Amino acid sequence: MSRDNIKQKCMKKIIILIMICFSTNLFSQTEQIKEEVNMRKSVTIGVMQGGGSLIGADFEFLLTDYFGFQVGAGIVGYGAGLNYHFKPSIRSSFISIQYWNQGIGKSFTQNAIGATYVYRGKKWFTFQIGLGVPLEKGPAMPADFEQPPVMLLYSIGAYIPFK
């Protein structure tokens, strides 16, 4: 065998090995995408989550590929929301119409309804910001406090998607 024949055979084997490695990588990405699509629920934990609670959690599940529903509660508060995701994934950012109830019983401060933009990072980070309209004032709100016609709705936390 000549030196050129040996080089050609080695090159063919190297090319075949590269193609096998490349195709295996493509299949693993397909599995990752399938797993992303199968994740249709999420739990978010953080500050001002769960209807504007000091510390709370929200549970969201996708009703369709783009629409989700969430309910949450926390330290003296609860809330709910209807979400429209920008991509067909629980990991995508979304716009939400939410109801926040801050306080319960004698600790009830206020409740509000409003729209927020919720950013979701690729891994775990999330925050939301938006505007709400106060509905009523509770006994825990100071009597001399004049409620503005519009209030800021915000939160920050971590989310965990699952099947």
LUMBA-536512 format. One record per residue: chain; x, y, z of N, C-alpha, C in turn; residue number from 1. Coordinates in steps of 0.1 Angstrom, whole numbers. Layout:
N
+--------+-------+-------+-------+-------+-------+-------+-------+-------+-------+-----+
| chaine |  n_c1 |  n_c2 |  n_c3 | ca_c1 | ca_c2 | ca_c3 |  c_c1 |  c_c2 |  c_c3 | num |
+--------+-------+-------+-------+-------+-------+-------+-------+-------+-------+-----+
|      A |     X |     Y |     Z |     X |     Y |     Z |     X |     Y |     Z | NUM |
...
+--------+-------+-------+-------+-------+-------+-------+-------+-------+-------+-----+
This chain:
163
+--------+-------+-------+-------+-------+-------+-------+-------+-------+-------+-----+
| chaine |  n_c1 |  n_c2 |  n_c3 | ca_c1 | ca_c2 | ca_c3 |  c_c1 |  c_c2 |  c_c3 | num |
+--------+-------+-------+-------+-------+-------+-------+-------+-------+-------+-----+
|      A |     8 |   -12 |     0 |     0 |     0 |     0 |     9 |    12 |     0 |   1 |
|      A |     4 |    22 |    -8 |    12 |    34 |    -9 |     8 |    43 |     3 |   2 |
|      A |    16 |    53 |     5 |    14 |    63 |    15 |     1 |    71 |    12 |   3 |
|      A |    -2 |    74 |     0 |   -14 |    81 |    -4 |   -26 |    73 |    -1 |   4 |
|      A |   -26 |    60 |    -3 |   -38 |    52 |     0 |   -41 |    51 |    15 |   5 |
|      A |   -30 |    51 |    23 |   -32 |    51 |    37 |   -38 |    64 |    42 |   6 |
|      A |   -33 |    75 |    36 |   -38 |    88 |    40 |   -53 |    89 |    36 |   7 |
|      A |   -57 |    84 |    24 |   -71 |    85 |    20 |   -80 |    76 |    29 |   8 |
|      A |   -75 |    65 |    33 |   -83 |    56 |    42 |   -85 |    63 |    56 |   9 |
|      A |   -74 |    69 |    61 |   -75 |    76 |    74 |   -84 |    88 |    73 |  10 |
|      A |   -84 |    95 |    62 |   -92 |   107 |    60 |  -107 |   103 |    60 |  11 |
|      A |  -110 |    92 |    53 |  -123 |    86 |    52 |  -128 |    83 |    66 |  12 |
|      A |  -120 |    76 |    74 |  -124 |    72 |    87 |  -126 |    84 |    96 |  13 |
|      A |  -118 |    94 |    95 |  -120 |   106 |   103 |  -133 |   113 |    99 |  14 |
|      A |  -135 |   114 |    86 |  -148 |   121 |    81 |  -160 |   113 |    86 |  15 |
|      A |  -160 |   100 |    86 |  -171 |    92 |    90 |  -173 |    94 |   105 |  16 |
|      A |  -162 |    94 |   113 |  -163 |    96 |   127 |  -169 |   110 |   131 |  17 |
|      A |  -164 |   120 |   123 |  -170 |   134 |   126 |  -185 |   134 |   123 |  18 |
|      A |  -189 |   127 |   112 |  -203 |   127 |   108 |  -211 |   120 |   119 |  19 |
|      A |  -206 |   109 |   124 |  -213 |   102 |   134 |  -215 |   110 |   147 |  20 |
|      A |  -204 |   117 |   151 |  -205 |   126 |   162 |  -215 |   137 |   160 |  21 |
|      A |  -215 |   143 |   148 |  -224 |   154 |   145 |  -238 |   150 |   145 |  22 |
|      A |  -241 |   138 |   139 |  -255 |   133 |   139 |  -260 |   130 |   152 |  23 |
|      A |  -252 |   124 |   161 |  -256 |   121 |   175 |  -259 |   134 |   182 |  24 |
|      A |  -252 |   144 |   180 |  -254 |   157 |   186 |  -268 |   163 |   181 |  25 |
|      A |  -271 |   161 |   169 |  -284 |   166 |   164 |  -295 |   159 |   170 |  26 |
|      A |  -294 |   146 |   172 |  -305 |   138 |   179 |  -307 |   143 |   193 |  27 |
|      A |  -296 |   146 |   200 |  -297 |   150 |   214 |  -304 |   164 |   215 |  28 |
|      A |  -302 |   172 |   205 |  -309 |   185 |   205 |  -324 |   183 |   202 |  29 |
|      A |  -327 |   174 |   194 |  -341 |   171 |   191 |  -348 |   166 |   204 |  30 |
|      A |  -341 |   158 |   212 |  -347 |   153 |   225 |  -349 |   165 |   234 |  31 |
|      A |  -339 |   174 |   235 |  -340 |   185 |   243 |  -352 |   194 |   239 |  32 |
|      A |  -354 |   196 |   226 |  -366 |   204 |   222 |  -379 |   197 |   225 |  33 |
|      A |  -380 |   184 |   224 |  -392 |   176 |   227 |  -394 |   178 |   242 |  34 |
|      A |  -384 |   177 |   250 |  -386 |   179 |   265 |  -391 |   193 |   268 |  35 |
|      A |  -386 |   203 |   261 |  -391 |   217 |   264 |  -405 |   218 |   260 |  36 |
|      A |  -410 |   212 |   249 |  -424 |   212 |   245 |  -433 |   205 |   256 |  37 |
|      A |  -428 |   194 |   261 |  -435 |   186 |   271 |  -437 |   193 |   284 |  38 |
|      A |  -428 |   203 |   288 |  -430 |   210 |   300 |  -441 |   220 |   299 |  39 |
|      A |  -452 |   218 |   306 |  -464 |   226 |   305 |  -468 |   233 |   318 |  40 |
|      A |  -460 |   231 |   329 |  -463 |   237 |   342 |  -451 |   244 |   347 |  41 |
|      A |  -453 |   253 |   357 |  -442 |   260 |   363 |  -446 |   265 |   377 |  42 |
|      A |  -436 |   265 |   386 |  -438 |   271 |   399 |  -428 |   282 |   400 |  43 |
|      A |  -433 |   294 |   404 |  -425 |   306 |   406 |  -425 |   309 |   421 |  44 |
|      A |  -413 |   312 |   426 |  -412 |   315 |   440 |  -404 |   328 |   441 |  45 |
|      A |  -408 |   338 |   449 |  -401 |   350 |   450 |  -408 |   361 |   458 |  46 |
|      A |  -402 |   373 |   457 |  -407 |   385 |   464 |  -418 |   391 |   456 |  47 |
|      A |  -430 |   394 |   462 |  -442 |   400 |   456 |  -448 |   390 |   447 |  48 |
|      A |  -446 |   377 |   448 |  -453 |   367 |   440 |  -465 |   363 |   448 |  49 |
|      A |  -474 |   355 |   442 |  -486 |   350 |   449 |  -495 |   362 |   452 |  50 |
|      A |  -499 |   370 |   442 |  -508 |   381 |   444 |  -502 |   393 |   452 |  51 |
|      A |  -489 |   395 |   450 |  -483 |   406 |   457 |  -479 |   404 |   471 |  52 |
|      A |  -478 |   391 |   475 |  -474 |   387 |   488 |  -459 |   391 |   491 |  53 |
|      A |  -456 |   393 |   503 |  -442 |   396 |   507 |  -433 |   386 |   501 |  54 |
|      A |  -436 |   373 |   504 |  -429 |   362 |   498 |  -440 |   352 |   494 |  55 |
|      A |  -440 |   347 |   482 |  -451 |   339 |   477 |  -447 |   330 |   466 |  56 |
|      A |  -456 |   322 |   461 |  -454 |   313 |   450 |  -466 |   313 |   441 |  57 |
|      A |  -463 |   311 |   428 |  -474 |   310 |   418 |  -472 |   297 |   410 |  58 |
|      A |  -483 |   290 |   407 |  -484 |   278 |   399 |  -490 |   281 |   386 |  59 |
|      A |  -484 |   279 |   375 |  -489 |   281 |   362 |  -490 |   268 |   354 |  60 |
|      A |  -500 |   267 |   346 |  -501 |   256 |   337 |  -507 |   261 |   323 |  61 |
|      A |  -501 |   256 |   312 |  -505 |   260 |   299 |  -519 |   253 |   296 |  62 |
|      A |  -528 |   262 |   291 |  -541 |   257 |   287 |  -540 |   253 |   272 |  63 |
|      A |  -532 |   261 |   264 |  -529 |   258 |   250 |  -514 |   260 |   249 |  64 |
|      A |  -509 |   261 |   237 |  -495 |   263 |   235 |  -491 |   277 |   239 |  65 |
|      A |  -500 |   287 |   239 |  -496 |   301 |   241 |  -504 |   306 |   254 |  66 |
|      A |  -515 |   301 |   258 |  -522 |   306 |   269 |  -520 |   298 |   281 |  67 |
|      A |  -518 |   305 |   293 |  -516 |   298 |   305 |  -525 |   304 |   316 |  68 |
|      A |  -528 |   297 |   327 |  -535 |   302 |   338 |  -526 |   300 |   350 |  69 |
|      A |  -527 |   310 |   360 |  -518 |   308 |   372 |  -527 |   312 |   384 |  70 |
|      A |  -523 |   306 |   395 |  -529 |   309 |   408 |  -517 |   309 |   418 |  71 |
|      A |  -518 |   317 |   428 |  -507 |   318 |   437 |  -512 |   323 |   451 |  72 |
|      A |  -503 |   321 |   461 |  -505 |   326 |   474 |  -492 |   328 |   481 |  73 |
|      A |  -492 |   335 |   492 |  -480 |   337 |   500 |  -483 |   342 |   513 |  74 |
|      A |  -472 |   349 |   519 |  -474 |   354 |   532 |  -484 |   366 |   531 |  75 |
|      A |  -496 |   363 |   536 |  -508 |   372 |   536 |  -511 |   378 |   522 |  76 |
|      A |  -515 |   369 |   513 |  -519 |   374 |   500 |  -522 |   362 |   491 |  77 |
|      A |  -529 |   365 |   480 |  -532 |   355 |   470 |  -536 |   362 |   457 |  78 |
|      A |  -535 |   355 |   446 |  -539 |   361 |   433 |  -540 |   351 |   422 |  79 |
|      A |  -544 |   355 |   410 |  -546 |   347 |   399 |  -543 |   355 |   386 |  80 |
|      A |  -541 |   348 |   375 |  -538 |   355 |   363 |  -540 |   346 |   351 |  81 |
|      A |  -543 |   353 |   339 |  -544 |   347 |   326 |  -532 |   352 |   318 |  82 |
|      A |  -524 |   343 |   312 |  -511 |   346 |   306 |  -512 |   343 |   291 |  83 |
|      A |  -505 |   352 |   283 |  -503 |   349 |   269 |  -488 |   349 |   266 |  84 |
|      A |  -483 |   337 |   263 |  -468 |   335 |   261 |  -465 |   339 |   247 |  85 |
|      A |  -453 |   345 |   245 |  -448 |   349 |   232 |  -444 |   338 |   223 |  86 |
|      A |  -440 |   327 |   229 |  -435 |   315 |   222 |  -443 |   303 |   228 |  87 |
|      A |  -444 |   292 |   221 |  -452 |   280 |   226 |  -444 |   272 |   236 |  88 |
|      A |  -441 |   279 |   247 |  -432 |   272 |   258 |  -435 |   279 |   271 |  89 |
|      A |  -435 |   271 |   282 |  -437 |   276 |   295 |  -425 |   284 |   299 |  90 |
|      A |  -413 |   283 |   293 |  -401 |   291 |   296 |  -401 |   304 |   289 |  91 |
|      A |  -411 |   308 |   281 |  -411 |   320 |   274 |  -417 |   332 |   282 |  92 |
|      A |  -413 |   344 |   279 |  -419 |   356 |   285 |  -433 |   357 |   281 |  93 |
|      A |  -441 |   365 |   288 |  -455 |   366 |   285 |  -461 |   379 |   291 |  94 |
|      A |  -473 |   382 |   286 |  -481 |   393 |   291 |  -492 |   386 |   300 |  95 |
|      A |  -496 |   393 |   311 |  -505 |   387 |   320 |  -516 |   397 |   325 |  96 |
|      A |  -528 |   392 |   326 |  -539 |   400 |   333 |  -540 |   393 |   346 |  97 |
|      A |  -538 |   401 |   357 |  -537 |   395 |   370 |  -546 |   402 |   380 |  98 |
|      A |  -550 |   394 |   390 |  -557 |   399 |   402 |  -548 |   397 |   414 |  99 |
|      A |  -546 |   408 |   422 |  -538 |   407 |   434 |  -546 |   410 |   446 | 100 |
|      A |  -545 |   403 |   456 |  -552 |   405 |   469 |  -541 |   405 |   480 | 101 |
|      A |  -538 |   417 |   485 |  -528 |   419 |   495 |  -534 |   420 |   509 | 102 |
|      A |  -532 |   409 |   516 |  -537 |   408 |   530 |  -550 |   400 |   531 | 103 |
|      A |  -553 |   395 |   543 |  -565 |   387 |   545 |  -571 |   392 |   559 | 104 |
|      A |  -584 |   393 |   559 |  -591 |   397 |   572 |  -586 |   410 |   577 | 105 |
|      A |  -582 |   411 |   589 |  -578 |   424 |   595 |  -565 |   430 |   589 | 106 |
|      A |  -557 |   421 |   582 |  -545 |   425 |   576 |  -547 |   428 |   561 | 107 |
|      A |  -559 |   428 |   557 |  -562 |   432 |   543 |  -559 |   446 |   540 | 108 |
|      A |  -550 |   449 |   530 |  -545 |   462 |   527 |  -553 |   467 |   515 | 109 |
|      A |  -552 |   460 |   504 |  -558 |   464 |   491 |  -558 |   452 |   482 | 110 |
|      A |  -566 |   454 |   471 |  -566 |   445 |   460 |  -566 |   453 |   447 | 111 |
|      A |  -561 |   446 |   437 |  -560 |   453 |   424 |  -561 |   444 |   412 | 112 |
|      A |  -564 |   449 |   401 |  -564 |   441 |   388 |  -556 |   449 |   378 | 113 |
|      A |  -548 |   442 |   370 |  -539 |   449 |   361 |  -532 |   440 |   351 | 114 |
|      A |  -524 |   447 |   343 |  -516 |   439 |   333 |  -501 |   441 |   336 | 115 |
|      A |  -494 |   430 |   334 |  -480 |   430 |   336 |  -472 |   423 |   324 | 116 |
|      A |  -460 |   427 |   323 |  -451 |   420 |   314 |  -442 |   411 |   323 | 117 |
|      A |  -441 |   398 |   320 |  -433 |   389 |   328 |  -422 |   384 |   319 | 118 |
|      A |  -410 |   387 |   324 |  -398 |   382 |   317 |  -394 |   369 |   323 | 119 |
|      A |  -391 |   359 |   315 |  -385 |   346 |   320 |  -372 |   343 |   313 | 120 |
|      A |  -362 |   342 |   320 |  -349 |   338 |   315 |  -349 |   324 |   310 | 121 |
|      A |  -338 |   320 |   304 |  -337 |   306 |   298 |  -336 |   295 |   309 | 122 |
|      A |  -330 |   299 |   320 |  -328 |   289 |   331 |  -338 |   290 |   342 | 123 |
|      A |  -338 |   301 |   350 |  -346 |   301 |   362 |  -351 |   315 |   366 | 124 |
|      A |  -344 |   326 |   362 |  -347 |   340 |   366 |  -360 |   345 |   360 | 125 |
|      A |  -368 |   352 |   368 |  -380 |   358 |   363 |  -383 |   371 |   371 | 126 |
|      A |  -389 |   381 |   364 |  -394 |   393 |   370 |  -406 |   398 |   363 | 127 |
|      A |  -414 |   406 |   369 |  -426 |   412 |   362 |  -427 |   426 |   366 | 128 |
|      A |  -433 |   434 |   357 |  -436 |   448 |   359 |  -448 |   452 |   351 | 129 |
|      A |  -457 |   460 |   358 |  -469 |   464 |   351 |  -477 |   474 |   359 | 130 |
|      A |  -489 |   477 |   355 |  -498 |   487 |   361 |  -511 |   480 |   365 | 131 |
|      A |  -516 |   485 |   376 |  -529 |   479 |   381 |  -538 |   490 |   386 | 132 |
|      A |  -550 |   487 |   387 |  -560 |   496 |   392 |  -565 |   491 |   405 | 133 |
|      A |  -564 |   499 |   416 |  -568 |   494 |   429 |  -584 |   493 |   429 | 134 |
|      A |  -589 |   482 |   435 |  -603 |   480 |   436 |  -609 |   484 |   449 | 135 |
|      A |  -602 |   481 |   460 |  -607 |   486 |   473 |  -596 |   487 |   483 | 136 |
|      A |  -599 |   494 |   493 |  -589 |   497 |   504 |  -594 |   489 |   516 | 137 |
|      A |  -584 |   482 |   523 |  -587 |   474 |   535 |  -585 |   481 |   548 | 138 |
|      A |  -588 |   474 |   559 |  -586 |   479 |   573 |  -571 |   481 |   576 | 139 |
|      A |  -562 |   474 |   570 |  -548 |   475 |   573 |  -542 |   488 |   566 | 140 |
|      A |  -549 |   494 |   557 |  -544 |   506 |   550 |  -546 |   518 |   559 | 141 |
|      A |  -536 |   526 |   561 |  -539 |   538 |   570 |  -551 |   546 |   564 | 142 |
|      A |  -559 |   551 |   574 |  -571 |   558 |   570 |  -568 |   571 |   562 | 143 |
|      A |  -557 |   577 |   565 |  -554 |   590 |   557 |  -547 |   588 |   544 | 144 |
|      A |  -544 |   575 |   541 |  -537 |   572 |   528 |  -547 |   574 |   516 | 145 |
|      A |  -543 |   582 |   507 |  -551 |   584 |   495 |  -546 |   575 |   484 | 146 |
|      A |  -554 |   565 |   480 |  -550 |   556 |   470 |  -549 |   562 |   456 | 147 |
|      A |  -538 |   560 |   449 |  -537 |   566 |   436 |  -546 |   558 |   426 | 148 |
|      A |  -549 |   564 |   415 |  -558 |   557 |   405 |  -551 |   546 |   398 | 149 |
|      A |  -538 |   546 |   398 |  -530 |   535 |   391 |  -518 |   532 |   400 | 150 |
|      A |  -515 |   519 |   401 |  -504 |   515 |   410 |  -494 |   506 |   402 | 151 |
|      A |  -482 |   505 |   407 |  -472 |   497 |   401 |  -473 |   483 |   406 | 152 |
|      A |  -473 |   473 |   397 |  -473 |   459 |   401 |  -459 |   453 |   396 | 153 |
|      A |  -452 |   447 |   406 |  -439 |   441 |   403 |  -436 |   430 |   411 | 154 |
|      A |  -427 |   421 |   407 |  -422 |   410 |   415 |  -409 |   405 |   409 | 155 |
|      A |  -401 |   397 |   416 |  -389 |   391 |   412 |  -388 |   377 |   418 | 156 |
|      A |  -382 |   368 |   411 |  -381 |   355 |   417 |  -374 |   345 |   408 | 157 |
|      A |  -377 |   332 |   411 |  -371 |   321 |   403 |  -382 |   311 |   399 | 158 |
|      A |  -382 |   306 |   387 |  -392 |   297 |   383 |  -386 |   283 |   380 | 159 |
|      A |  -394 |   273 |   381 |  -390 |   259 |   379 |  -401 |   253 |   370 | 160 |
|      A |  -397 |   250 |   357 |  -407 |   243 |   348 |  -407 |   228 |   350 | 161 |
|      A |  -418 |   222 |   348 |  -419 |   207 |   349 |  -430 |   202 |   340 | 162 |
|      A |  -431 |   189 |   339 |  -441 |   182 |   330 |  -454 |   182 |   337 | 163 |
+--------+-------+-------+-------+-------+-------+-------+-------+-------+-------+-----+
